[in-house]
């Protein structure tokens, strides 16, 4: 199977975003930084792409200009092992201009949407119809997900 990776389109913030994301996720690195070549008009010499990995997952950040922006149709999901991990990613990604959304969704300061969820979400939310409805109802009242509250709702 051919290699696959996510390309994130920015106006001028590709390197800033890659540096921010690699500071938030452990075991992350910035790789190749390519620049617009001479003859590229007013962008010559500016960063074109930044290759980076977040905990081993490859990404490319592209400074493509203002034509396209992020929206909620695409998000990156972070499966967290516990509440401390949810808190870490939630706090880091909403800092400095990020925005909390409903039900474990947020936008970071670059406008990219993330879902910060427990890795055992299927287990928490599964079960008979009544349990699932209770967990869903509790989730609908939350911004950052509270694992204990979701489990309590499911067990009530």
C-alpha positions in Angstrom: 0.0 0.0 0.0 1.4 3.5 -0.8 2.4 5.7 2.0 -0.4 8.0 3.3 -0.2 11.2 5.3 -2.2 14.3 6.1 -1.4 17.6 4.4 -2.6 20.6 6.3 -3.0 23.9 4.3 -2.0 27.1 6.0 -1.6 30.7 4.7 1.8 31.5 6.3 1.7 29.5 9.5 3.0 26.1 8.5 6.3 26.2 10.4 4.7 27.8 13.5 2.0 25.1 13.5 4.5 22.3 13.1 6.6 23.6 15.9 3.5 24.0 18.1 2.1 20.5 17.4 5.5 18.9 18.0 5.7 20.6 21.3 2.3 19.3 22.4 2.7 15.6 21.3 5.5 13.4 22.7 7.9 11.6 20.4 7.4 14.2 17.7 9.8 15.7 15.3 10.1 18.2 12.5 11.7 16.9 9.4 12.3 18.5 6.1 11.5 22.2 5.5 11.2 23.2 1.9 11.1 26.8 0.7 9.5 28.5 -2.3 12.1 28.7 -5.0 13.4 31.9 -6.6 11.0 33.0 -9.3 8.0 32.3 -7.0 7.0 35.9 -6.8 6.7 37.6 -3.4 6.8 34.2 -1.7 10.4 33.3 -2.9 12.4 32.0 0.0 9.4 31.6 2.4 8.6 28.2 3.9 6.6 26.1 1.4 6.2 22.9 3.3 7.2 21.4 6.7 7.3 17.7 7.2 6.7 16.6 10.7 5.6 13.6 12.8 3.3 13.6 15.8 4.1 10.5 17.9 5.1 8.7 14.7 2.2 9.8 12.5 3.4 11.8 9.4 2.0 15.2 8.4 2.9 17.9 6.0 2.1 21.5 6.6 1.8 23.6 3.4 1.9 27.4 3.2 -0.5 27.5 0.2 -2.0 31.0 0.8 -5.4 32.3 2.1 -7.6 30.5 -0.4 -8.5 27.6 1.9 -9.1 27.4 5.6 -10.0 24.7 8.0 -13.5 23.8 9.0 -15.2 21.2 11.2 -15.7 18.8 8.2 -12.2 17.5 9.0 -10.8 16.9 12.4 -8.0 14.9 14.0 -9.0 12.5 16.8 -6.8 12.0 19.8 -7.5 8.8 21.7 -6.5 9.5 25.3 -5.7 6.8 27.9 -7.1 8.7 30.9 -8.4 12.0 32.1 -5.0 13.5 32.7 -4.2 12.9 29.0 -7.5 14.5 27.9 -6.7 17.5 30.2 -3.2 17.8 28.7 -4.2 17.9 25.1 -7.4 19.9 25.7 -5.5 22.6 27.6 -2.5 22.7 25.2 -4.6 22.8 22.0 -7.1 25.5 23.3 -4.3 27.7 24.7 -3.4 31.0 23.0 -6.5 31.5 20.9 -7.9 28.0 20.6 -11.6 27.5 21.1 -13.6 25.0 23.0 -16.4 23.2 21.2 -19.1 20.8 22.3 -18.7 17.1 23.0 -14.9 16.8 23.1 -14.3 19.0 20.0 -12.0 22.0 19.9 -10.3 24.3 17.4 -6.6 25.1 18.0 -5.2 28.6 17.4 -4.7 27.8 13.7 -8.4 26.8 13.3 -7.7 23.1 13.0 -10.4 20.9 14.6 -9.5 18.1 17.0 -11.6 15.6 18.9 -10.1 14.7 22.3 -11.7 11.5 23.5 -11.1 8.6 25.8 -9.5 5.6 24.0 -12.2 3.4 25.4 -15.0 5.5 24.1 -16.8 2.6 22.4 -16.8 0.7 25.8 -18.1 3.8 27.7 -20.8 4.5 25.2 -21.9 1.0 24.3 -24.5 -1.2 25.9 -28.2 -1.4 25.9 -30.1 1.6 24.4 -30.7 3.1 27.8 -27.0 3.2 28.8 -26.0 4.7 25.4 -28.7 7.3 25.7 -27.5 8.3 29.2 -23.9 8.6 28.1 -24.9 10.5 25.0 -27.0 12.9 27.1 -24.2 13.5 29.5 -21.7 14.1 26.6 -24.1 16.7 25.0 -23.7 18.9 28.1 -19.9 18.9 28.0 -17.2 20.7 26.2 -14.1 18.9 27.4 -15.1 15.3 28.1 -15.1 14.1 31.7 -14.5 10.3 31.7 -15.8 9.8 35.3 -19.0 11.7 34.6 -19.6 9.8 31.4 -19.1 6.5 33.1 -21.3 7.5 36.0 -24.0 8.5 33.6 -23.8 5.2 31.9 -24.0 3.3 35.2 -26.9 5.3 36.6 
